[in-house]
Amino acid sequence: MRPESKPRSQVHELLIQKLRAMGDQAAKITVHGVLTNVEYLKVAVLDALDEVGARYLVHVRAVDTVVESSRVTGVVVGTKRGLMTIRAKVVVDCTGDADVAHYAGAETMMDPKELMPITLGLALTNIDSSKVQAEEILSTIQRGKTKYPLITSGFMEMLPIANSHSWWINHAGTSDLGRVDATDPVERTMAECWSRRQVLQMVQALRESDNPALNQIEWVAAGPQVGVRETRRVKGVYIITEQDALAGSWRAGFVDQGGIKGIENFRMKIHDVPYRALLPEKVDGLLVGGRCISTTHVAAGAGKAMGNCMATGHAAGVAAALSVRKGIMPRELKAGEIQARLRADGVDLEVKDRAQKNLRET
Ligand SMILES: Cc1cc2nc3c(=O)[nH]c(=O)nc-3n(C[C@H](O)[C@H](O)[C@H](O)COP(=O)(O)OP(=O)(O)OC[C@H]3O[C@@H](n4cnc5c(N)ncnc54)[C@H](O)[C@@H]3O)c2cc1C
């Protein structure tokens, strides 16, 4: 999230500034990472949006689009007052599932046999790290599988929530169920109900422990909805492949498939994301950012990393603004113009070339 303790862009730094202003309990900055308390993050995002004068609505859902001659000119959203149309010169789809692109008739890619697992993120508190280590918590949960069958047999890891006595758990979620398609309302509902019961079983396994440092642990939060790693991706003018994602030089992280493939072979390299991977192949007036950009299934493991989502969201926003200002379609923009604006925003676009040069020299 913040490689080598360097700002990744002014946009990201604005968010970090807002978090820091809230105190140590809001965020802990590590060498490469930013560990946040999500409740503070929710307010920090609003503060950052207000500072730059963005206008926004919360809790509205895109349900359709307005398309005129293959160009998206608006998004239909569901609100408490019913359906409402928001007109726009350019739309950026950051729904994670390429919902807007799908409604607009853009071609999307998803292999139902290859989907990464779904996981309900959960937060535990009352963890005294002077008395109990993360490994013990995780192994106690995993041993609980003999009594609690919903506990995953896949990977499980814990990360601290900023500077608190609470941790969140990331794990393989629905991987024992096979592939679950989160764009199917029936399968999504099943995954949500199953995952909430799964978390309950994980917590029960801890609370039944004889170790007082474990049986005091309490479940304080879970995601408002299940966390989805992969569904549709837009078919763009360019499709990022695993060869692209595994080129360059390694710094940190893995092209992670939600723990379902041997990640040691998938060391994430510093790689380029062509602008064409944010542009749907055919539909105009539309850009994509985040985990639904144009990639293959394996390369989506790289694209879905939060830092990468932030970078492509930033680039898509810049491209949308530039094309509106110039009165042209996003696909008519030159990549160089977007790069110039991103550099002005403090994005280091030369990092890959520098890393490769260093590698050659060492
Ligand atoms: C359990 C789990 C663990 C992970 N762990 C890591 C990790 O350790 N490191 C890492 O880098 N990445 C991790 N990831 C991946 C990463 O978190 C995601 O890929 C990334 O956050 C996706 O960002 P996004 O902005 O594309 O989509 P999202 O963060 O999913 O944002 C999409 C937003 O759009 C909204 N939305 C969706 N559909 C609609 C609609 N139709 N109308 C209106 N709004 C809509 C959603 O409610 C959501 O707010 C993990 C993912 C999961 C699920």
The ligand as a Gaussian input file, in Angstrom:
#p B3LYP/6-31G(d) Opt

LIG

0 1
 C      -11.235000     -11.461000       1.945000
 C      -10.349000     -10.675000       1.042000
 C       -9.034000     -10.460000       1.409000
 C       -8.195000      -9.685000       0.626000
 N       -6.915000      -9.452000       1.033000
 C       -6.137000      -8.609000       0.331000
 C       -4.837000      -8.254000       0.784000
 O       -4.377000      -8.717000       1.819000
 N       -4.111000      -7.387000       0.046000
 C       -4.579000      -6.854000      -1.107000
 O       -3.896000      -6.041000      -1.713000
 N       -5.805000      -7.175000      -1.574000
 C       -6.585000      -8.040000      -0.898000
 N       -7.835000      -8.375000      -1.362000
 C       -8.271000      -7.844000      -2.650000
 C       -8.744000      -6.419000      -2.558000
 O       -9.240000      -6.122000      -1.290000
 C       -9.830000      -6.145000      -3.604000
 O       -9.516000      -6.729000      -4.826000
 C       -9.968000      -4.659000      -3.807000
 O      -10.307000      -4.019000      -2.602000
 C      -11.012000      -4.372000      -4.858000
 O      -11.147000      -2.984000      -4.956000
 P      -12.207000      -2.377000      -5.934000
 O      -12.232000      -0.915000      -5.647000
 O      -11.978000      -2.829000      -7.325000
 O      -13.597000      -3.058000      -5.506000
 P      -14.325000      -2.987000      -4.104000
 O      -13.402000      -2.606000      -3.000000
 O      -15.088000      -4.268000      -4.009000
 O      -15.323000      -1.763000      -4.298000
 C      -16.443000      -1.863000      -5.112000
 C      -17.489000      -0.963000      -4.496000
 O      -18.556000      -0.836000      -5.410000
 C      -19.774000      -1.079000      -4.743000
 N      -20.679000      -1.659000      -5.731000
 C      -20.632000      -2.897000      -6.273000
 N      -21.610000      -3.051000      -7.158000
 C      -22.283000      -1.884000      -7.190000
 C      -23.398000      -1.416000      -7.926000
 N      -24.021000      -2.191000      -8.817000
 N      -23.826000      -0.141000      -7.694000
 C      -23.208000       0.662000      -6.793000
 N      -22.152000       0.272000      -6.064000
 C      -21.691000      -0.986000      -6.279000
 C      -19.427000      -2.052000      -3.628000
 O      -20.408000      -1.997000      -2.604000
 C      -18.071000      -1.518000      -3.190000
 O      -18.195000      -0.484000      -2.284000
 C       -8.691000      -9.148000      -0.593000
 C      -10.026000      -9.372000      -0.975000
 C      -10.842000     -10.128000      -0.169000
 C      -12.280000     -10.323000      -0.584000

